Amino acid sequence: MSNLARLQEIVTFSQDASPADILNEDNESEYSYYSDSEDGGDIDSEYQLSAQEHWEESIHQVRLLVNQIIFPLLGKVLGRRASHLIWKRVADWWFI
């Protein structure tokens, strides 16, 4: 509701009611925003993921883990072992 429409509603309401009624009505409308209303359920449903979306997110995280952590560590270990074996053969051939 726009501010102008809200102001018009208060003015027309104030002609029929006392100031205490106006204050109570304002407080109720302020707190009704935070209550569990029909609109509040829509906000929660926007943030809920379906099972398929959860699965896709999990697969994405596993791929990132493998690509950015597992493969580099595995390559580092295997590369060092291979380099030691190659250097051992070269050193045995060269220095004997």
N, C-alpha and C positions, 0 to 999 in steps of 0.2 A: 504494500500500500504506500502510495507516495506521501510525502510530508504534507502537501496541500490537502489531500483528501483526509488525512488523519486530523489535521487542524480543523477542517470543516466538521468532521464528526464530533470532535470535542466541543466545538462551539454550539452545535445543535443539541448535543447531549447536555451541555452545561445549562441550557435554558430550562431543562426539565428536572435537573438533579442538583443535589447539594455538592459543595466542594469535597466533602468526604467521599461521596460516591465516585466522583471523578478520580480522586487519588487511588481508590481501591481498584477501579477499572484499569487504570494505568499500570498498577503493580501486577494485576492478573495477566494483562497482555504481555508484560515484560517477562514474566516467568513461564508463560505458556510456550514461549519460543524454545525453552530447554526441556519441556516435558516430552513424554513419549507420545507423539502424535503421529498422524499418518505421514506427514512430511519427514519426520525423523527417521522412519523406517527406510525411506528411499536413500537417505544419506548413508546409512550403514550398508545397504545392499550394493552401493557403488564400490565400496572398499573390499567386499568379500570376493574372493577368487573362486572360480569353479575348480573342480577336481582336475580337469584337463589343464587349466592354467597353472595350477600348483605343480603338476607333473612336468609341464614344459619348463617352468622356472627351475625345478630340481635338475632336469637334464642339462639346462644351460649352465648351472653352477658346477655340475660334475665335469662338463666339457672344459670350463675355465680352469678348474682344479687340475685336470689332466694336462691341458695344454700349457699352463703357466707354471706348474710346480713339478708334477711327476716327470714329464718328458725332459725338462732341463736337468733335473737331478739324475735321472737315469742316464742321460747322455754324458753328463759330467763323470759319473762313476765308470761307465763302460769306456769312455774315451781315455781316461787315465789308465785303466787296466790294459787297454789295447796299446797305448803308447809305451807302457812299461814292457810289455811282451815284445814289441817291435824293437825297442831300444836294447833289450837284453840280447836279441838275435843279432842285431847290428854290432853291438859291442863284442859279443863272442866271436863273430866273424872277423871283425876289424882288428881286435887286439890279440888274437891267438895266432 
